Amino acid sequence: MTTTEVKSEQKAAKPVTQLGDRIFAGSAKGAGIAILVVLAGVASFLLIEAFPAVTAPESELPGGLVAYVGPLIFGTLLGAVIALVVATPAAVAVALFISHYAPRRLSQGLSYIVDLLAAVPSIVYGLWGAWTLAPLSVPLSNWLTDNLGWIPLFAGPASTTGRTMMVVGLVLAVMILPIITAVAREVFLQTPSLHEEAALALGATRWEMIRMAVLPFGRSGIISGAMLGLGRALGETMAVAMILSVSGAVTFNLISSENPGTIAANIALQFPEASGITVNVLIASGLVLFVITLLVNMLARYIVERRRDFSGAN
């Protein structure tokens, strides 16, 4: 075979790229680059504007930046962890019911309802928490103080308004529930059918089949969904600002009137009247929240990538 024939065959074997394919590939690449540019721009802005607060003298920033941001970081993490602890078991249970227990017609309707929770504006959740859930939580808070007051979480004295970190955690749990449920549901539905059928053929009940086949397969999906929900809870603003009665204290007491604030809610409440170095301090706290949220989402992406190559039987 001559060189000319070899080149002809290689040219013929080369796939023909259509104009539409090139346009789509270029658009996708441009969108990816644009996201990176925007992310780098946001990070650069936060770093530049936060630098004066980091280098501010003690006279302009009493106690220093750490003393200001520290309680806010604590409150942000505390509220998000409460939401995660409450929402994750409920989301997994709902996802299992939709994917393996409910009849087909009921599961479809329930899926739409759960997904609809994600479309509710956060300010509506804030109104619900402040005007409905907070007053309803007062009797529960009093009971917890009287019967479980020896636990630091319920030491009391109970708040008379109900605007506590416990209520904030419950509202955030409802807000992140559809995120975790959606991820877990899709992962459970992708469980290899041969795994489920093999467990049932060996005499396992439906719950034993779920425990031995479905949950191990969907473990990484549950974790990644929980991390995505945690990222949403960390950055929530209006609902927390409307519900929480902030005192600036660093405490694990979930039902008292002394509550730590959160970074996002503090920025929303303080920024309109801020000026001078105070603006830089608020932006510095936003930089801290940006880093925390970025780390959480990177962790979720890492967990998802670990399971990408797993296919199993199907």
C-alpha atoms as one frame of an Amber mdcrd trajectory, in Angstrom:
protein
   0.000   0.000   0.000   1.438   3.329  -1.040   1.777   6.391   1.135  -0.927
   8.143  -0.838  -3.376   5.298  -0.217  -2.611   5.293   3.526  -3.251   9.034
   3.762  -6.487   8.599   1.809  -7.703   5.907   4.213  -6.779   8.006   7.268
  -8.592  10.971   5.816 -11.637   8.815   5.105 -11.585   7.376   8.632 -11.490
  10.832  10.209 -15.013  11.748  11.388 -16.660  14.621   9.610 -17.447  17.468
  11.988 -20.667  19.289  11.231 -21.040  23.036  11.678 -23.612  22.531  14.422
 -21.218  20.307  16.366 -18.491  22.921  16.195 -20.863  25.659  17.309 -22.111
  23.562  20.241 -18.584  22.588  21.299 -17.450  26.212  21.136 -20.482  27.392
  23.085 -19.970  24.780  25.780 -16.295  25.651  26.095 -17.092  29.353  26.223
 -19.697  28.795  28.942 -17.211  26.823  31.021 -14.554  29.516  30.642 -17.109
  32.213  31.486 -18.003  30.445  34.737 -14.346  30.274  35.737 -13.844  33.949
  34.859 -16.872  35.000  36.902 -15.759  32.870  39.849 -12.254  34.334  39.683
 -13.735  37.837  39.465 -15.889  37.305  42.543 -12.952  35.892  44.489 -10.708
  38.776  43.430 -13.312  41.358  44.430 -13.775  39.776  47.845 -10.030  39.554
  48.443  -9.377  43.159  47.408 -12.251  44.622  49.410 -11.576  42.441  52.465
  -7.896  43.383  52.657  -8.484  46.722  54.487 -10.442  44.879  57.180  -7.656
  42.333  57.629  -5.034  45.047  58.039  -7.217  47.478  60.020  -5.691  48.755
  63.297  -7.167  47.820  66.652  -8.626  51.294  67.098 -10.833  50.989  64.005
 -11.880  47.398  64.594 -12.145  46.615  68.334 -11.338  42.989  69.054 -10.114
  42.360  65.529 -11.687  40.666  62.545 -11.593  37.216  64.125 -13.607  38.395
  67.128 -16.250  39.794  64.774 -16.471  36.945  62.274 -15.910  34.058  64.722
 -19.410  34.045  66.309 -20.962  34.432  62.856 -19.058  31.404  61.553 -20.207
  29.436  64.592 -23.845  30.404  64.075 -23.695  29.661  60.348 -22.264  26.192
  60.892 -24.590  25.441  63.824 -27.773  26.258  61.913 -26.607  24.363  58.828
 -25.627  21.270  60.831 -29.011  21.217  62.598 -30.738  21.406  59.216 -28.548
  18.636  57.850 -29.164  16.317  60.806 -32.929  16.795  60.548 -33.299  16.798
  56.764 -31.020  13.940  55.696 -32.889  11.007  57.352 -36.237  12.460  56.260
 -35.013  12.967  52.694 -33.636   9.424  52.459 -36.920   8.018  53.784 -38.967
  10.040  51.293 -36.649   9.052  48.434 -36.925   5.365  49.326 -40.711   5.598
  49.546 -40.925   7.281  46.140 -38.478   4.920  44.429 -39.320   1.525  45.989
 -42.567   1.584  47.972 -45.138   3.967  46.505 -47.321   2.987  43.546 -46.193
   4.510  40.264 -48.938   7.138  40.069 -48.479   8.186  43.700 -44.696   8.314
  43.381 -44.903  10.664  40.405 -47.256  13.032  42.187 -45.183  12.961  45.363
 -42.022  13.665  43.367 -43.623  16.789  41.904 -44.714  17.973  45.348 -41.273
  17.479  46.879 -39.587  19.230  43.955 -42.073  22.075  44.318 -40.658  22.842
  47.773 -37.467  24.019  46.083 -39.449  26.642  44.138 -40.874  28.326  47.249
 -39.102  31.679  47.855 -36.971  31.854  50.972 -38.890  34.861  52.254 -42.031
  32.714  52.357 -40.186  30.184  54.496 -39.077  33.055  56.698 -42.649  34.265
  57.182 -43.802  30.730  57.943 -41.023  30.218  60.460 -41.440  33.591  62.189
 -45.221  33.716  62.385 -46.246  30.055  62.573 -43.437  27.725  63.582 -41.807
  30.014  66.167 -44.953  30.476  68.336 -45.757  26.762  68.031 -42.269  25.873
  69.263 -42.611  27.733  72.582 -44.467  24.917  74.429 -41.957  22.395  73.091
 -39.060  24.590  74.219 -40.548  24.851  77.720 -40.975  21.080  77.870 -37.409
  20.504  76.717 -36.108  22.899  79.363 -38.118  21.250  82.137 -37.310  17.657
  81.189 -34.011  17.792  79.270 -32.473  20.943  80.667 -29.416  19.008  81.815
 -28.414  18.739  78.134 -26.542  21.896  77.005 -28.637  22.061  73.831 -31.812
  22.605  75.877 -30.451  24.366  78.937 -32.821  27.305  78.595 -34.320  29.535
  79.745 -36.687  29.024  76.835 -37.359  31.974  74.567 -40.839  33.454  74.909
 -41.006  34.339  71.216 -39.712  31.063  69.761 -37.257  32.838  67.455 -34.406
  30.507  68.238 -31.681  28.576  66.503 -33.790  25.427  66.752 -36.551  27.000
  64.654 -33.992  28.272  62.153 -32.558  24.764  61.842 -36.009  23.277  61.236
 -36.868  25.846  58.569 -33.541  25.299  56.833 -34.180  21.552  56.989 -37.427
  22.010  55.067 -35.631  24.195  52.537 -32.859  21.680  51.791 -35.156  18.631
  51.924 -36.028  18.687  48.185 -32.353  18.957  47.193 -31.289  15.891  49.158
 -34.445  13.985  48.195 -33.976  14.624  44.472 -30.360  13.436  44.460 -31.067
  10.377  46.616 -34.136   9.429  44.585 -32.265   9.466  41.286 -29.397   7.436
  42.735 -31.758   4.841  44.237 -33.535   4.458  40.892 -30.181   3.697  39.235
 -29.506   0.709  41.481 -28.750  -2.260  39.160 -31.879  -4.359  38.848 -29.870
  -7.600  39.037 -28.630  -6.615  42.490 -32.185  -6.109  43.724 -33.487  -9.271
  42.029 -30.609 -11.342  43.410 -31.354 -10.198  46.964 -35.056 -10.986  46.560
 -34.265 -14.363  44.998 -32.204 -15.271  48.072 -35.265 -14.720  50.250 -34.665
 -11.166  51.413 -37.621  -8.984  52.289 -38.059  -5.665  50.554 -36.415  -3.790
  53.441 -33.528  -6.290  53.556 -33.079  -5.865  49.812 -32.961  -2.072  50.255
 -30.520  -2.374  53.159 -28.181  -4.768  51.337 -28.421  -3.516  47.736 -29.952
  -0.052  47.420 -28.443   1.829  50.353 -24.845   0.660  49.756 -25.152   1.596
  46.072 -26.608   5.023  46.893 -24.334   5.892  49.821 -22.197   8.329  47.862
 -25.310   9.908  46.347 -26.772  10.462  49.799 -23.550  12.057  50.981 -23.192
  14.297  47.939 -26.851  15.361  48.158 -26.379  16.160  51.826 -23.327  18.268
  50.996 -25.257  20.177  48.341 -28.040  20.791  50.843 -25.461  21.924  53.367
 -24.155  24.458  50.861 -27.688  25.842  50.470 -28.191  26.053  54.227 -24.867
  27.843  54.745 -25.790  30.635  52.351 -29.431  31.159  53.300 -30.163  34.798
  54.132 -33.725  36.089  54.322 -35.340  33.192  56.166 -32.678  33.311  58.882
 -32.779  37.112  59.128 -36.553  37.100  59.581 -36.654  34.354  62.204 -33.555
  34.589  64.360 -33.319  36.871  67.374 -29.579  37.591  67.402 -27.568  38.449
  70.511 -24.099  37.641  69.219 -23.451  34.969  71.846 -21.507  31.793  71.105
 -23.628  29.067  72.659 -24.950  25.597  71.880 -28.244  26.419  73.608 -30.824
  26.021  70.854 -33.948  27.299  72.605 -32.869  30.435  74.479 -33.192  34.059
  73.408 -29.396  34.359  73.145 -28.497  33.185  69.663 -25.416  33.522  67.463
 -25.948  35.193  64.130 -25.103  33.864  60.683 -22.802  35.437  58.114 -25.350
  35.810  55.322 -28.103  37.211  57.558 -25.694  39.616  59.244 -24.548  40.997
  55.884 -28.150  41.465  54.754 -29.108  43.311  57.945 -25.992  45.449  58.391
 -24.902  46.341  54.864 -27.558  49.014  54.050 -26.350  51.244  56.908 -22.652
  50.312  56.789 -19.916  52.750  55.821 -16.140  52.964  55.890 -14.264  50.045
  57.388 -17.553  48.378  58.350 -18.230  47.662  54.678 -14.849  45.976  54.346
 -15.522  43.903  57.462 -18.826  42.695  56.033 -17.162  41.842  52.730 -14.455
  39.963  54.649 -17.141  37.899  56.347 -18.628  37.260  52.914 -15.226  36.019
  51.780 -15.218  33.534  54.657 -18.685  32.302  53.652 -17.539  32.058  50.029
 -14.609  29.842  51.041 -16.756  27.628  53.291 -19.409  27.133  50.606 -16.772
  26.465  47.949 -15.125  23.809  50.110 -18.468  22.118  50.766 -19.337  21.982
  47.067 -15.856  20.733  46.166 -16.254  17.944  48.698 -19.616  16.999  47.193
 -18.115  16.964  43.699 -15.232  14.783  44.882 -17.653  12.234  46.337 -19.683
  12.159  43.106 -16.549  11.682  41.005 -15.501   8.686  43.112 -18.649   6.828
  42.036 -18.686   7.875  38.389 -16.876   4.771  37.110 -19.057   2.358  39.069
 -21.639   0.744  36.815 -22.496  -2.639  38.332 -24.867  -5.039  36.654 -27.861
  -3.724  34.826
